[in-house]
């Protein structure tokens, strides 16, 4: 895996607040380079979350915080990995799985410097900790303190239980539809698609793709199974989510 940065000192030394006169409004078209950067940073968030023992929803919240922040701010104005560390810290508070800043900093330090020892509580550590806390306040202000989000996880769980009851239990046990659906859902958070589409549509689309991938067929009725589970979703909505997800996989190949 490509290392994102040679040292945490890069994060410590870069100002959290933007330079005076620099334009901060979002809305500009993302370049291919920006999308690659966001992909790598979100992978960092997920790997850091796993090493910190965070549940899937707090990690998802951290990714959404990150994407929401850079929906409003220019990537060039802030250090994305510092923003990511603060998003992990803030997500732990939002989802009531509080994580210490020391743990986040040490896990991040080992991510950037494989095989390194734990940081000492010296000036470098405290400066970085202050940067993480300052950046957390910046994120809160940038998002107007709207930091609670609805995720697709609960919908996917409900949809999986409903679909499982319609499929032959032997056919269901032979195909990892559930595992694949959860993996696809997790991958959606690598890009801004997780904030472009509604949680229900993402859940339906990931399940639809998993079923198609393994050739699992559901009983045919007057309506499609996905219309029964989510009344406002259309085939175009499903195709849009799947298209965005496939673009993320293409982005992953470019990031290797």
N, C-alpha and C positions, 0 to 999 in steps of 0.2 A: 504494500500500500504506500502510496506517495505521501511523504511527510508534508504537512501544511506549512510548517515554519521551523526554522532552526532553533528557536529559543523563545521562552515566554517573555524575555526582555523586550521583544518587539511589541508585545501587547502592553507591557508596563509603560514603555516610553512613548507610545503613541497617545496623543490627547484624546480623551473621551468626547469632549465638546468640539464641534466643528470650528474651523477657522473662520474668522470674521469675513463677511462678504461672500462666502461660498454658498451657492444656491443649494437649498436643502429639500425642495419640493420633490415628491416622487412623481410617478406617472410617465417617466421616460421609458421608451422601449428597451427591454432588456437585451443586451448583446449576448452573443454565444459565450463569450468569456465570463460575463456575469453569471449566466446560468450554470456554467461549470463550477464557478466559485461557490455559488449557493448549494449546489449538489454536494460538493466536498465538505462544506461546513455542516450541512445537515447530517451527513454521514458521521462527522465528528460528534455532533449532538447525540446521535443514536448510540454510537460506541461508548461515549462517555456515560450516557444514561445506564447502559447495561453494566458497565464496570462499577457504577455507583449503586447498583441494585434497585434502580427505579422501575416502577411499573410502566406498562405500555402507554397508559393515558397521560401521566406526567411528561413522558418523553414526547408524546404527540403534542401536548400543550407547548412544550419548549420550542418545537419546530414551528408551530403556528405563530407563536410570539415572534420568532425570528423572521418569518415571512411577512407578517403584518408590519413589523418595524421597517423592513426594507421596501415595503410597498409605499411607505411614506418618506423614506430617506434614501439618498443616493449611496450606493455601495462604496464609492470612492471616498466618501466623507468619514467613514468609520471603519475601525478594525473589525471585520466580521467575526473572527474567532473570539474576541473579547465580548461582542454582543451575544454570541452563542453561549459563552460561559454564564453570562448574566441571565440569559433566557432559561438555562437549566436551573439556576438558583431561584429565579422567580417562579418557574413552573412548579418547583417543589413546594413553595408556599401556597400557590393557588390550588394545587391538588392535594394539599395536606400530607405531603411526603417530604418534609423539610430535609434539605441536604446542606451540610456545613460548607461554607466557602472554602475552608482549608482542604476538604476532601475533593471539591471540584477543581481547585488549583493543582493539587498533587496529581490527580488523574490526568488533567490536561497537560501537566508538565511531562508526565511519562508518555503521553500520546505524541507530544512534539519531540521528546528525547528518549527514545526507546532504551530501556535498561538503566536509566538514570536513577539516582537515589532520591528519596523524599526531600523536598525543599526544607531548608531550615527556616525558622521563624525570624528571619533577619529583615533588613530594610527592604530588600527586593520583594520578599513575600508580602509585607504589609503594604507596600506601594501597589502591588498587583491586586491585593484584596480591596484596597480603596478604589481602584479602578473598576473592579467588578461591581461594587456597591453603587458607585456613581453612575455606572452604565445602566444598572437596574432602575435607578430613578429616571434616567433619560428615557428608557423604554416605556415606563409608566406614563410619563408626560406625553411622549409621542403617540401612545395609544389611548390617551385620555382616560387612563385607568380602566379601560375595557379589556380585561385579561382573562375572563372566563368564557370558554368556548364549548360548543356542542360538537362532539366527535362522532364518527361513524361506528365506533366500536359496539355500542349497545344495539344499534340497528343491525349490524352484521350478525351479531349473536342471535338476535330474534329471527332474522332471515334464514340463518343456517338451521336453526331448530325447526322452522316451518318446512324448509325444503327437504330436510332429512326424513320427515314423516311421509313425504311423497315418493321417496326412492326406496327400492328394494334394499333391505338392510345388508345383504351380502354384497351388492354392487357398491353401496356406500362405504363399507369397510375395506373394499379393495382399492378404492381411489382416495387420495389425500385431498379431497375437495376443501375440507375445513382448514387444514394446514396451509394450503395454497392461498385460500382467500385471505387468511390473516397475514400471510407474507406479502401479498399484493397490496393489502391495505397499508401495511407498514411502509412499503416502498413509495406510496403516494405522498408521503410527507417529505420526500427528498426535494420536491419542487413546489412551486406556488399553486399547483393544481389543488392542493388540500384546502386552499382558501377561495379558489375560484368556483368550486362545485359544492352543492349542499351535501351534508353528511349522509342523508338517505340515498342520494344518487351515487355517491362513491361506494357505499356499502353494496348496493344492488349491482353496480358495474363490476366490482371485484369478484362478487359471487358468480355473476354471469360469465366472466372470463374464465374463472376456475372450472365451472361446469363445462364450458365449451372446450377447454384445454384437454379434459379427460373424456370427452364424448358422453357425458352423463345426460340422459334425456329424461325430462319430466313429463308426466301425463298431460295430454293436450285437452284444453277446455275451451270455453267461449272466449276467455281472455288469456293472454300470456301470463306465466307465473309471476313475472316481475310486476305486471300491472295489478295483480291481486295483492301483492305485498306492499307496493308503493303506488298509490293511485295517481300521483302527479308526475311520475317519471315517464318519459317517452324513449323510443328506441334511439332517437337522436341524442338524448341526454346520455344514455349508456355509451353510445359510440364516441361521444365527446370525451368522456372520462377515460375510456380505454385508449383512445388516441393520445391523450396527454400522458398516460402511463407508459405507453410504448415509446413515446419521445423521451421519457426519463430513462428508460432502459438503453436507448440509443446514446443518451448523454453519459450514462455510466460507462459504456464502451469507450467513449472518447476520453473519459477521465482516467482510465487505467494507464 
